[in-house]
Amino acid sequence: MYFVDTNIFIYYLFPVDLPKHSACVELFKRAENGEVALWTNEWTVAELIWFMRRKKKTWSEIKRFIMEGLIRGRQVKVKNEKLITNVVEKCKKDSDFVDYMNMYLLRSDAITKGYSYNKDLDRWKGFKRLEPQLVNSSSFARGFGGIA
């Protein structure tokens, strides 16, 4: 079994580098013929959705590729396929994908509260979004171990 990273899907979908595109097409054909076993995961799918959106693909185009080309295709085994299918089918637009994915994962661990500045999370029933509050002014702009 071989991991397939996001950039392989990108070169497959966007033939900006013809030798790489052709090699990726051949790789997926080899997988379809059972010559090589390929595997990817939900993080690769999330990154691919983000990239496709940056390339001005519509949510229906993205959804079609994820559901028909990737999930229902025979070339790549996708970890957490059922979770991705549920999330993609419930999303109304690509920007919802990571929020939906996070909510599914949070609910599976019975987490009902979290810190975020993303106000889109307020629409999720049963989840309370909190914003960090500055309690100790000496903490201001120190970040994680002084990294910030």
N, C-alpha and C positions, 0 to 999 in steps of 0.2 A: 504494500500500500504506500502510495506517495502523496504527500501534501501538495495541494495546488494553491499558490498564493494569489492574491488579488491581481497582481500585475500580469499573470498568465491569462486571466479572463479579460483583462483590459486589452492586451495585444490581440486576443482572439476576436473581440468585439469591434475594436477600432484599428484598422489596418494602416496605422501611421508608419510602421516599420515592416515592410513586406516580408523580409526573411523571418522575423520573429512571429508575425501573423501566420505565415505558412507553417512554421514549426508548431505553433499552438493548435492550428486546425488539425495538423497531422497527429498531434498528441491526443486530442479528443477523439479522433477517428480510431486510433489504436485502442483507446479505452473502450469505445463502443464495440469494437471487435473482440474485446476480452484479452487483449495483449498486455495491458497494463491496468492496475487498479489505482484509481485516484480518489482522494479524500480532501474535503475542506470543512470549514466550520462557520458558525453564525457570525463571528467577527469578520471573516473574509466577506461574507454576504453584506454585512453592514457597510464595510469599506467600499465594496463594489457599488452599492446603492448610492453612497455619497459621491463617488466618482462619476457614475452615470448621470447623476443630477447636475454635476458641474459641467458636464458635456451637453447640457440642455435636453436630455432625454425626458420625456413625459413620464408621469407615474404609471400610466397604462403600459408604456413600452418597458419600463423597468420591471413592473410586476409580471408582465408576460415573459420576459427573459428569466426572472427568478423562478417563477412557477412552472413554466413549460420547458425552458431550456435547461435549467439547473436542477430543480427539485424532481420533476417528472422525467427528465432526460436519463439516459442510462450510462452516461460517461463518468459521473462523479458521485461518490457517496458523500452525503452532507450530514455532518454531525448535528443533532438536534433538529432534524428535518421537520418533524411534526410541529415543534415550537416555531420555526421559521415560517412554515405554511400558515399556521394560525395567525401569526403576527402580520404577515404580508396580506392575508385575506381581510384582516380587520382594518388595516391602514387605509386612510382616505387619501393620503399624499405621502411622498417619500420622507418628508421631515418628521413624520410620526413614527417611523420605523424604530429608531433607537428608544424613543419614549415608550412605545408599546413593548419592546423587548425588555426594557428595564422594569416595567410594571408587571409583566408576566413573571420575571425572575423574583421581584420583590414579594409578590403575592405567594409564590411557591415557598418562600421562607417566612411568611407571615409578618413581613415588615410593612407597617402602616404609616410611618413618618420618615421624612428625610430632608436633608438640607439641599437647597437648590435656589438659584436665582431665575430658573426657567419657569415662568408663570403658566406655561402650557400644562404643567403638572397639576395645576389647581383643578382642572376639569375631571381628574380621575377620582371617582367616588371611592371612599374608603382609604384615601391617601391624604395625609396632611403634609403640605410643603412648608418648610420653615426656612427662614433666611438667617444666616449667622449674625449674631449681634455682638458688637464690640463691648466687652465687659471690662477688660483690662487694657487701658490705653498703652501700656508698655509692650503689648503684643503687636501693636500696629506695624504692619508691613514687614514682619520678620519672616513670615512664611514657614515652610517646613525646614527646620534646622538652619535657618538663615539663607536658604536657597534663593528666595524671592528678592 
